[in-house]
Amino acid sequence: MPTALDELLQSLATARDGDQQHAVLAQLAEQLRNAAEILQWARNNAHWRQLPAPTWEWLRTATDTARDLADGLDEVGPAFASPRAPATAPVPPAPAAARPAPAPAPRR
């Protein structure tokens, strides 16, 4: 999987099966984590340089959002993966036990 976001976007054109799509989403999650680290650095730098509070606060929100998006992709990404055949065939349920026929109503 490519790591550059523009190349990752281009790889979507050829990601036909679920495993490839899942891999793209997993790579995107990793890149979002990298972006969060860069935003964290910028936030710390803004604090040290005593930039206006709204700058620092926006960077904090952006960092948290990038991390939340990455975590969300970790959760939903597997849904795109191709389903795997079970190792053994599932055992079909046992048929319902036959009930005895109801007794006829008594005659009067």
C-alpha positions as CSV (number, residue, x, y, z in Angstrom):
1,M,0.0,0.0,0.0
2,P,1.3,3.5,-0.8
3,T,1.9,5.8,2.1
4,A,1.4,9.2,0.3
5,L,-2.2,10.3,0.5
6,D,-2.4,11.2,-3.1
7,E,-1.1,7.7,-4.1
8,L,-3.5,6.1,-1.6
9,L,-6.4,7.9,-3.2
10,Q,-5.2,6.7,-6.7
11,S,-5.0,3.1,-5.4
12,L,-8.8,3.2,-4.7
13,A,-9.3,3.0,-8.5
14,T,-7.8,-0.4,-8.5
15,A,-8.9,-1.6,-5.1
16,R,-11.6,-4.0,-6.3
17,D,-11.8,-6.6,-3.5
18,G,-12.6,-6.2,0.1
19,D,-9.1,-7.0,1.3
20,Q,-7.6,-4.2,-0.8
21,Q,-10.3,-1.7,0.4
22,H,-9.6,-2.7,4.0
23,A,-5.9,-2.2,3.4
24,V,-6.5,1.3,2.0
25,L,-8.6,2.2,5.1
26,A,-6.0,0.8,7.4
27,Q,-3.3,2.8,5.7
28,L,-5.5,5.9,5.9
29,A,-5.9,5.3,9.7
30,E,-2.1,5.2,10.0
31,Q,-1.7,8.4,8.1
32,L,-4.3,10.1,10.3
33,R,-2.3,9.1,13.3
34,N,0.8,10.6,11.7
35,A,-1.2,13.8,11.0
36,A,-2.3,13.8,14.7
37,E,1.4,13.7,15.7
38,I,2.2,16.6,13.4
39,L,-0.8,18.6,14.8
40,Q,0.4,17.7,18.4
41,W,3.8,19.1,17.5
42,A,2.2,22.3,16.1
43,R,0.0,22.6,19.2
44,N,3.1,22.4,21.5
45,N,4.9,24.8,19.3
46,A,2.0,27.3,19.4
47,H,2.0,27.1,23.2
48,W,5.8,27.6,23.5
49,R,5.6,30.5,21.1
50,Q,2.7,32.0,23.0
51,L,0.4,32.2,20.0
52,P,-3.2,33.3,20.7
53,A,-5.3,30.8,22.7
54,P,-7.7,30.1,19.8
55,T,-4.8,28.8,17.7
56,W,-3.7,26.4,20.4
57,E,-7.3,25.3,21.1
58,W,-8.1,24.7,17.4
59,L,-4.9,22.6,17.1
60,R,-6.0,20.6,20.1
61,T,-9.4,19.9,18.6
62,A,-7.8,19.0,15.3
63,T,-5.4,16.6,17.0
64,D,-8.3,14.9,18.9
65,T,-10.4,14.7,15.7
66,A,-7.6,13.1,13.7
67,R,-7.1,10.5,16.4
68,D,-10.9,9.8,16.6
69,L,-11.1,9.4,12.9
70,A,-8.2,6.9,12.9
71,D,-9.8,4.9,15.7
72,G,-13.1,4.9,13.8
73,L,-11.5,3.6,10.7
74,D,-9.9,0.8,12.8
75,E,-13.5,-0.1,13.9
76,V,-15.3,0.0,10.5
77,G,-12.4,-1.0,8.2
78,P,-12.7,-4.8,8.8
79,A,-16.3,-4.6,7.5
80,F,-14.7,-4.0,4.0
81,A,-12.5,-7.1,4.2
82,S,-13.5,-10.1,2.1
83,P,-15.4,-12.6,4.2
84,R,-13.4,-15.6,5.1
85,A,-14.8,-19.1,4.6
86,P,-15.1,-20.9,8.0
87,A,-12.5,-23.6,8.7
88,T,-15.2,-26.1,9.1
89,A,-18.7,-26.2,7.8
90,P,-21.2,-25.1,10.4
91,V,-23.3,-27.8,11.9
92,P,-26.9,-27.5,10.8
93,P,-29.5,-27.2,13.6
94,A,-31.1,-30.5,14.7
95,P,-34.6,-30.9,13.4
96,A,-37.4,-30.2,15.9
97,A,-38.6,-33.3,17.7
98,A,-41.8,-34.6,16.3
99,R,-44.7,-34.0,18.6
100,P,-47.3,-36.7,19.0
101,A,-50.6,-35.9,17.3
102,P,-53.2,-34.5,19.7
103,A,-55.7,-37.1,21.0
104,P,-59.1,-36.9,19.4
105,A,-61.8,-35.1,21.4
106,P,-64.1,-37.6,23.3
107,R,-67.5,-38.2,21.7
108,R,-70.6,-37.4,23.7
